[in-house]
Amino acid sequence: MIELKKVDFFRTALEAISAFIPEGNFRFSDKGIFFKAIDPSQVVLVDYFIDKKLFDVYDVEPNFVGVDLVELNKIIQRAMPKDKMLLDVSDAELKVKFESELKRSFRLPLIDINEDEAKTPQIEYETKIVIGSVSLKEMLRDATLFGSSIVLKVKDKKFSVEARGSQGTMDSQAQAVSDVKSIKDVTAKFSLNFFQNIVKEADASKKITIELRSDSPMRISYNIGESNIQFYLAHMIL
């Protein structure tokens, strides 16, 4: 049995994951809950871990279970502000309970999913940017005016975003960057829509970390509550 008195971070994490991954495996271990999967289009890899210390009760046998994440997300979104959440895994189903003014119980059948866990790219990144969530989201919104893809640049330890289309161009340089660590200048191109969906659930008060290397997937990470979520977004040809 797993018990969580504050459901907010778990709800936000599931919203972020299910935006890309329709079904996947949760690995329950003696350290916590792991989730790692690639979206059906093979463009985004999601890597998420919840340390067992973040749960109020964590008493579960090591297990590897497949679930429909879209349906699970629908259930978790039904949690009310004062609800306590309880999770339990049996051989055939995942049981979800919410308890506060109401006691509600949901059962979600487990599904068979290929047990080969996605491999995290082993990349030596050339630059790392830490930027405020609001600033980055605004830069991406500006980019939608002219393109469906964006070019990220780090030059002389300055971070900028470019978008180009038949109707015009956009060039935005971030001023609210708290940290830029760069071995060399980097220029890389990515899908704008995927990038926006990745950072959508990042809290306005949080920082987002972007790691880049030319001609390589980008790593984007941010905290959800006290947990950390990472995304690897495939690059596009410049």
N, C-alpha and C positions, 0 to 999 in steps of 0.2 A: 504493500500500500504506500502511495505517495500522497503527501498532503501539502497544500500550498495555500496560505491565508491571503496573500496578495497576488491576484491573478494577472495584473496588468502587464507585466513584462512578458509572461508566457503568451498572453493573447497577442501582443504586438509582434513577438517573434514568429508565431504561427502565421500571422497575416503576411509578414515579409517572406516567409518560406513558401507558402502556398501560392503566392503570386507567380512563382516559377515552377514549382515541383507539384504535380497533381497527386502523386503517390510516392511513398518512400519508406525506408526502414529507420526506426529508432533503435539505437543500441543502449540498453539499460546495463550499466556496469556498476562496480563498487565505487567508482569515482563520480558518477553522475550520468547524465543522458547525452549521448552523442547523436548528431545527425549530419550526414554528408551525402549529397546527391547532385547529379547533373540534370539540367532541365531537358525536356524532349528534343529541343532544337540544338542541343550541344553547344550552347552559347554561354550559359552561366552555370557555375558550380557553387553550391551553397555549403558552407561549413559552419556548424553551430554546436556549441557545448554549454550545458547547464551544470555547474558544479553542484553536487549533492547538498552542499552546505547552504545553498539558496532555498532549499525546501525545508518546511517545518518538520516534516517526517519523511524519511527516505528509507524504506524497508522493502526492497524488491530483489528478487533473484536475477542474476545476470541473464539477459534475454535479448533477442534480436527480432523485432516485430515489424511487420509491414502494415501500413494503414493508408487509407484514402485521406490525404491531407486536406483536400478541399472540404470534405464532409466533416473532418475533425475540426477544421477552422470554423465552420458554421456553428458547431456545438460550443466551442470555446468562446466565440463572440457573444454567446447568450449569457455569459457570466455577468451577474450584477455587481455593483461596486463593493458591497459588503460580503460577497460570497467567499466561502472557503471551497477550494477545489480538491477533490480526491480522485486519484487515478489508480486503477488496478488492472493487471494484465492476467488473463487466463489463457488457456490453450487456443481458444477460438475467438476471443473478443477483447477489446479494450473498453473498460468501464469508466465512465466519467460521472462524477457526482458534484453537485453544487449545493452548499448548505448555508443558509442565513435565515431570512424570513420564510423562505420556501426551501423544501428539500426536493431536488430534482435529480433524476438518474437517466443517463444515456448509455447505450451500448452500441459499439461500432465493431462490425466483424473485421477480423484480421485478414489480410490478403497476402498471397504469395508473391514476393518480389525477388528478383535476382539478388542473391546475397553478396555478390561481389561489390564491396564498398568502393565508391569513387576514389581515385587517387588524387591527392592534392598536388598541384604543379610545384615542382622544385625549381624555383626561379631566384636568382640573385638580382634583386631589384637595384636599379641605378639611382632612383630618387624616391623620396618619401615626402608627402605633403600632408599637413594636419590643418584642416580648415573648418570653420564654423558651418554647421548644417544649413542654416538659413542662407548664408552667402553662396554656398555651392548650389543649392536648389534654385536660387534666383538666376545664377549664371546659366543653368541648364534651361530654365524657362525662357530666358532671352534667346538661347540658341534655337528653340523651336520655331522662332519667327522665320528662319531661313533654311533650316536643314533637318534631315533625319539622322545625320551623323555629326560627330564633333571631333575636333582635333585638340588634344591636350598638349600643352607645351610647358616645359620647365627650361628656362634660359636665364643664366646668371642668377640662379636661385629665386626666380620670379615665376609664378604659376599663372597661366592664362588658358582660356578656352576660346576656340574659334569655330564658327559655323558658316558655311557658304552654300548659297543656292542661286537659282536663276533670278530671284527677286532681290538679292542683296547679300551682304556679309555682316557678321557680328564678331567682334573681338573684345573679350572682357578679361581684364587682369585683376586678380584677387588682391585686395588690400588687407583683408581680415584673415591672413594666414598666420597661425601661431608658430608654425615650424616648417621649414623646408630644408631637407637634407639631401644633397645631390652630389653624386660622384661625377656625373657628366650631364650635359644638356640632353633632354629627351623630347621627342615628338612622336605622338601615337594617336591613332584614330579608332573610335569606338561607336557603337550604336547608341544614339541619344535616348531612344525609347527604353532600352534595357537599363541604361545608366539611371534614368529618372526613376524607374520602378525599383531599382536596388536601394536608392537612398530615400525613397518615399516614407518609410517608417522611422527614419532617424529623427529623434526628438530635437525640437528647435534649440534646446539649450545644450545639445551635445556637439562634440567635434567628430568629424569624419576623417579617417586616415586613407589616403590614396597612395598606392605604391606602383611605380611605373618602370618599365624597361622597354626600349625600342623593340618593335616586332614581337611582343609577348603579351599574354593576358595581363590585365590590370587587377590588382587586389584592392578591394574596398572593404573597410571594416569600421564598425562603430558599436558602441555599447547600447544594449537594451536592458535597462535596469542595471544590475551588476553583472549581467552576462554579456558576452561579446559574440557578434555575428560577423562572418567573413564571406565575401563574394569574390569569385574570380570571373572576370568578364573578358571573353575572347576579343582579340584585336581585329581590326579590319585593315585591308591593304591600303596604304596611302597612295 
